[in-house]
């Protein structure tokens, strides 16, 4: 496929737009025409129409307020199990990968005694769950959760368990698929007019392990806009999720640092 590489403004990373074949349009099952049996008995056994398949259920999202913690300036040592003597799983950096914004983590679960929190390590591949000690960390909560459905090419934004927005999106191509996982928003970056990323980008804590050949930019994933609106609804990106300017304008007040972003197949 053809590749166009465009450098973003500021300290951001360059972006390549990969254009492949359009994603086939979604179809709805329609009833088969009634059969014409030879015998009356066959007519009784033949349904007049085939049932239309129900629409897929919306993705499951975590219920209730979600616990977020601020990573201190020295970072946090993460462990494989919720106790200090367990092997180390890695170190959570204090700031984001490119813009050096203080990181806020989503605590997906807590230990039985409440002293440890389960998180997904930022910018690590393969994706790694680990446990961090919660004592002394600044805590906040959020009622906003983002769900990205790759098979549907859609983004849903929930607030306090209620669906606020459900919009079309472009996702990774067959050669550079968007990695699934549980991430958080780590950067909120506005862009000038005419940017390939649209007017705004929400950097998230995931990375793309399958970069295009010759790629010279960064590998951080993001939800951002586009200067090619026709790409929305298709599998054409280098891994990031593209949405419309309308979507960006409505997402911007809601997607704060630490907002959970669930990317599903």
DRENNU-534090 format. One line per field, with one value per residue (C-alpha): residue number from 1; residue in three letters; x, y, z. Coordinates in nm, 2 decimals, always signed. Example, Ala and Ser with C-alpha at 12.3 -4.5 7.8 and 13.67 -1.06 7.14 Angstrom:
nr	c(1,2)
rest	c(ALA,SER)
x	c(+1.23,+1.37)
y	c(-0.45,-0.11)
z	c(+0.78,+0.71)
END
This chain:
nr	c(1,2,3,4,5,6,7,8,9,10,11,12,13,14,15,16,17,18,19,20,21,22,23,24,25,26,27,28,29,30,31,32,33,34,35,36,37,38,39,40,41,42,43,44,45,46,47,48,49,50,51,52,53,54,55,56,57,58,59,60,61,62,63,64,65,66,67,68,69,70,71,72,73,74,75,76,77,78,79,80,81,82,83,84,85,86,87,88,89,90,91,92,93,94,95,96,97,98,99,100,101,102,103,104,105,106,107,108,109,110,111,112,113,114,115,116,117,118,119,120,121,122,123,124,125,126,127,128,129,130,131,132,133,134,135,136,137,138,139,140,141,142,143,144,145,146,147,148,149,150,151,152,153,154,155,156,157,158,159,160,161,162,163,164,165,166,167,168,169,170,171,172,173,174,175,176,177,178,179,180,181,182,183,184,185,186,187,188,189,190,191,192,193,194,195,196,197,198,199,200,201,202,203,204,205,206,207,208,209,210,211,212,213,214,215,216,217,218,219,220,221,222,223,224,225,226,227,228,229,230,231,232,233,234,235,236,237,238,239,240,241,242,243,244,245,246,247,248,249,250,251,252,253,254,255,256,257,258,259,260,261,262,263,264,265)
rest	c(UNK,UNK,UNK,UNK,UNK,UNK,UNK,UNK,UNK,UNK,UNK,UNK,UNK,UNK,UNK,UNK,UNK,UNK,UNK,UNK,UNK,UNK,UNK,UNK,UNK,UNK,UNK,UNK,UNK,UNK,UNK,UNK,UNK,UNK,UNK,UNK,UNK,UNK,UNK,UNK,UNK,UNK,UNK,UNK,UNK,UNK,UNK,UNK,UNK,UNK,UNK,UNK,UNK,UNK,UNK,UNK,UNK,UNK,UNK,UNK,UNK,UNK,UNK,UNK,UNK,UNK,UNK,UNK,UNK,UNK,UNK,UNK,UNK,UNK,UNK,UNK,UNK,UNK,UNK,UNK,UNK,UNK,UNK,UNK,UNK,UNK,UNK,UNK,UNK,UNK,UNK,UNK,UNK,UNK,UNK,UNK,UNK,UNK,UNK,UNK,UNK,UNK,UNK,UNK,UNK,UNK,UNK,UNK,UNK,UNK,UNK,UNK,UNK,UNK,UNK,UNK,UNK,UNK,UNK,UNK,UNK,UNK,UNK,UNK,UNK,UNK,UNK,UNK,UNK,UNK,UNK,UNK,UNK,UNK,UNK,UNK,UNK,UNK,UNK,UNK,UNK,UNK,UNK,UNK,UNK,UNK,UNK,UNK,UNK,UNK,UNK,UNK,UNK,UNK,UNK,UNK,UNK,UNK,UNK,UNK,UNK,UNK,UNK,UNK,UNK,UNK,UNK,UNK,UNK,UNK,UNK,UNK,UNK,UNK,UNK,UNK,UNK,UNK,UNK,UNK,UNK,UNK,UNK,UNK,UNK,UNK,UNK,UNK,UNK,UNK,UNK,UNK,UNK,UNK,UNK,UNK,UNK,UNK,UNK,UNK,UNK,UNK,UNK,UNK,UNK,UNK,UNK,UNK,UNK,UNK,UNK,UNK,UNK,UNK,UNK,UNK,UNK,UNK,UNK,UNK,UNK,UNK,UNK,UNK,UNK,UNK,UNK,UNK,UNK,UNK,UNK,UNK,UNK,UNK,UNK,UNK,UNK,UNK,UNK,UNK,UNK,UNK,UNK,UNK,UNK,UNK,UNK,UNK,UNK,UNK,UNK,UNK,UNK,UNK,UNK,UNK,UNK,UNK,UNK,UNK,UNK,UNK,UNK,UNK,UNK)
x	c(+0.00,+0.10,+0.25,+0.26,+0.47,+0.40,+0.58,+0.35,+0.41,+0.58,+0.75,+0.51,+0.58,+0.56,+0.26,+0.22,-0.12,-0.15,-0.42,-0.55,-0.87,-1.19,-1.34,-1.65,-1.98,-2.17,-2.48,-2.80,-2.94,-3.25,-3.52,-3.49,-3.77,-4.04,-3.99,-4.24,-4.29,-4.44,-4.66,-4.88,-4.70,-4.38,-4.54,-4.63,-4.27,-4.12,-4.09,-4.22,-3.90,-3.56,-3.51,-3.29,-2.99,-2.99,-2.75,-2.43,-2.45,-2.25,-1.91,-1.89,-1.74,-1.63,-1.91,-1.90,-1.64,-1.29,-0.99,-0.70,-0.36,-0.09,+0.26,+0.51,+0.82,+1.05,+0.82,+0.68,+0.83,+0.57,+0.55,+0.41,+0.20,+0.05,+0.33,+0.67,+0.87,+0.73,+0.95,+0.96,+0.75,+0.90,+0.91,+0.63,+0.78,+0.66,+0.59,+0.45,+0.67,+0.70,+0.54,+0.66,+0.32,+0.28,+0.12,-0.21,-0.28,-0.61,-0.63,-0.82,-0.84,-0.72,-0.58,-0.80,-0.65,-0.67,-0.29,-0.21,-0.35,-0.35,-0.24,-0.12,+0.23,+0.25,+0.44,+0.53,+0.50,+0.40,+0.13,+0.20,-0.03,+0.15,+0.07,+0.18,+0.16,-0.11,+0.01,+0.10,-0.03,-0.27,-0.61,-0.89,-1.18,-1.34,-1.68,-1.56,-1.46,-1.37,-1.44,-1.29,-1.44,-1.20,-1.44,-1.71,-1.47,-1.64,-1.56,-1.80,-1.76,-1.94,-2.00,-2.13,-2.23,-2.44,-2.34,-2.26,-2.11,-2.09,-1.89,-1.72,-1.34,-1.05,-0.83,-0.51,-0.46,-0.42,-0.04,-0.03,-0.34,-0.43,-0.31,-0.59,-0.56,-0.65,-0.49,-0.52,-0.50,-0.15,-0.14,-0.39,-0.23,-0.39,-0.27,-0.28,-0.50,-0.42,-0.25,-0.25,-0.37,-0.67,-0.71,-0.65,-0.48,-0.53,-0.21,-0.26,-0.03,+0.00,+0.26,+0.25,+0.48,+0.43,+0.55,+0.54,+0.87,+1.09,+0.89,+1.10,+0.85,+0.74,+0.54,+0.29,-0.08,-0.34,-0.70,-0.68,-0.83,-0.74,-0.69,-0.85,-1.21,-1.28,-1.06,-1.30,-1.48,-1.19,-0.88,-0.61,-0.40,-0.06,-0.23,-0.39,-0.76,-0.89,-1.22,-1.39,-1.35,-1.70,-1.59,-1.28,-1.48,-1.71,-1.44,-1.21,-1.39,-1.44,-1.11,-0.89,-0.55,-0.59,-0.92,-0.95,-0.94,-1.04,-0.95,-1.13,-1.11)
y	c(+0.00,+0.36,+0.54,+0.91,+1.02,+1.36,+1.52,+1.66,+1.99,+2.03,+1.73,+1.48,+1.19,+1.16,+0.98,+0.76,+0.70,+0.36,+0.33,-0.02,-0.15,-0.01,-0.21,-0.40,-0.24,-0.41,-0.60,-0.69,-1.05,-1.05,-1.32,-1.59,-1.60,-1.86,-2.20,-2.36,-2.72,-2.99,-3.12,-2.93,-3.10,-2.95,-2.61,-2.63,-2.71,-2.43,-2.10,-1.79,-1.60,-1.65,-1.47,-1.16,-1.19,-0.96,-0.68,-0.75,-0.65,-0.34,-0.42,-0.47,-0.18,-0.17,-0.05,+0.24,+0.50,+0.39,+0.45,+0.64,+0.71,+0.96,+0.83,+1.01,+1.18,+0.88,+0.63,+0.32,-0.03,-0.28,-0.64,-0.96,-1.03,-0.81,-0.83,-0.67,-0.99,-1.10,-1.06,-0.72,-0.67,-0.34,+0.03,+0.27,+0.59,+0.92,+1.09,+1.01,+0.88,+1.19,+1.48,+1.41,+1.46,+1.32,+0.98,+0.88,+0.51,+0.32,+0.07,-0.22,-0.42,-0.41,-0.68,-0.82,-0.59,-0.29,-0.22,-0.31,-0.21,-0.40,-0.19,-0.24,-0.11,+0.18,+0.15,-0.21,-0.49,-0.76,-0.60,-0.67,-0.66,-0.58,-0.48,-0.15,-0.04,+0.22,+0.36,+0.73,+0.77,+1.05,+0.90,+1.03,+0.87,+0.90,+0.81,+0.81,+0.50,+0.47,+0.15,+0.10,-0.19,-0.28,-0.51,-0.24,+0.05,+0.24,+0.43,+0.45,+0.70,+0.62,+0.85,+0.71,+0.40,+0.58,+0.59,+0.95,+0.91,+0.63,+0.73,+0.58,+0.54,+0.44,+0.16,-0.02,-0.18,-0.55,-0.50,-0.27,-0.37,-0.17,-0.36,-0.46,-0.40,-0.18,+0.16,+0.51,+0.86,+0.99,+1.30,+1.57,+1.75,+2.02,+2.07,+2.36,+2.39,+2.14,+1.89,+1.52,+1.44,+1.68,+1.94,+1.72,+1.39,+1.18,+0.99,+0.66,+0.42,+0.16,+0.11,-0.04,-0.34,-0.38,-0.06,-0.01,-0.08,+0.23,+0.40,+0.67,+0.82,+0.70,+0.40,+0.54,+0.48,+0.76,+0.86,+1.16,+1.33,+1.31,+1.52,+1.24,+1.20,+0.93,+0.70,+0.69,+0.36,+0.17,-0.03,+0.20,+0.35,+0.26,+0.16,+0.47,+0.53,+0.82,+1.00,+1.31,+1.67,+1.66,+1.36,+1.54,+1.84,+1.63,+1.40,+1.68,+1.78,+1.42,+1.23,+1.36,+1.21,+0.86,+0.79,+0.41,+0.32,-0.04,-0.16,-0.48,-0.70)
z	c(+0.00,-0.05,+0.25,+0.33,+0.62,+0.77,+1.07,+1.34,+1.51,+1.84,+2.01,+1.86,+1.64,+1.27,+1.13,+0.83,+0.67,+0.52,+0.25,+0.18,+0.03,+0.18,+0.45,+0.31,+0.40,+0.68,+0.56,+0.73,+0.70,+0.50,+0.49,+0.22,-0.03,+0.06,-0.10,-0.34,-0.21,-0.41,-0.13,+0.13,+0.42,+0.31,+0.30,+0.67,+0.76,+0.55,+0.75,+0.57,+0.64,+0.80,+1.13,+1.12,+1.34,+1.64,+1.66,+1.86,+2.23,+2.32,+2.49,+2.86,+3.05,+3.42,+3.65,+3.89,+3.95,+3.84,+4.07,+3.93,+4.10,+4.02,+3.96,+4.18,+4.04,+4.12,+3.94,+4.09,+4.12,+4.00,+4.11,+3.96,+4.27,+4.54,+4.79,+4.82,+4.81,+4.47,+4.16,+3.99,+3.68,+3.58,+3.68,+3.60,+3.46,+3.61,+3.28,+2.93,+2.65,+2.43,+2.59,+2.95,+3.11,+3.46,+3.43,+3.59,+3.61,+3.61,+3.89,+3.74,+4.06,+4.42,+4.65,+4.93,+5.19,+4.96,+4.98,+4.62,+4.29,+3.96,+3.66,+3.30,+3.26,+3.02,+2.69,+2.74,+2.48,+2.53,+2.74,+3.11,+3.41,+3.74,+4.10,+4.26,+4.63,+4.67,+5.00,+4.97,+4.62,+4.53,+4.43,+4.22,+4.04,+3.70,+3.56,+3.20,+3.01,+2.64,+2.44,+2.10,+1.89,+1.61,+1.42,+1.42,+1.36,+1.64,+1.95,+2.24,+2.53,+2.86,+3.15,+3.48,+3.30,+3.03,+2.67,+2.57,+2.22,+1.97,+1.66,+1.36,+1.36,+1.14,+1.29,+1.20,+0.87,+0.81,+0.81,+1.12,+1.33,+1.63,+1.94,+2.18,+2.55,+2.85,+2.83,+2.98,+2.83,+2.90,+2.67,+2.56,+2.26,+2.05,+1.69,+1.45,+1.14,+0.87,+1.09,+0.97,+1.32,+1.31,+1.58,+1.88,+1.99,+2.30,+2.35,+2.52,+2.71,+2.44,+2.17,+1.82,+1.79,+1.41,+1.26,+0.88,+0.70,+0.70,+0.98,+1.14,+1.39,+1.73,+1.83,+2.08,+2.01,+2.01,+1.94,+1.71,+1.41,+1.05,+0.73,+0.54,+0.66,+0.40,+0.60,+0.89,+0.92,+0.75,+0.85,+0.71,+0.99,+1.13,+1.45,+1.59,+1.61,+1.39,+1.45,+1.31,+1.42,+1.56,+1.78,+1.90,+2.00,+2.21,+2.35,+2.46,+2.78,+2.89,+2.81,+3.09,+3.19,+3.33,+3.15,+3.08,+2.71,+2.63,+2.28,+2.19,+1.87)
END
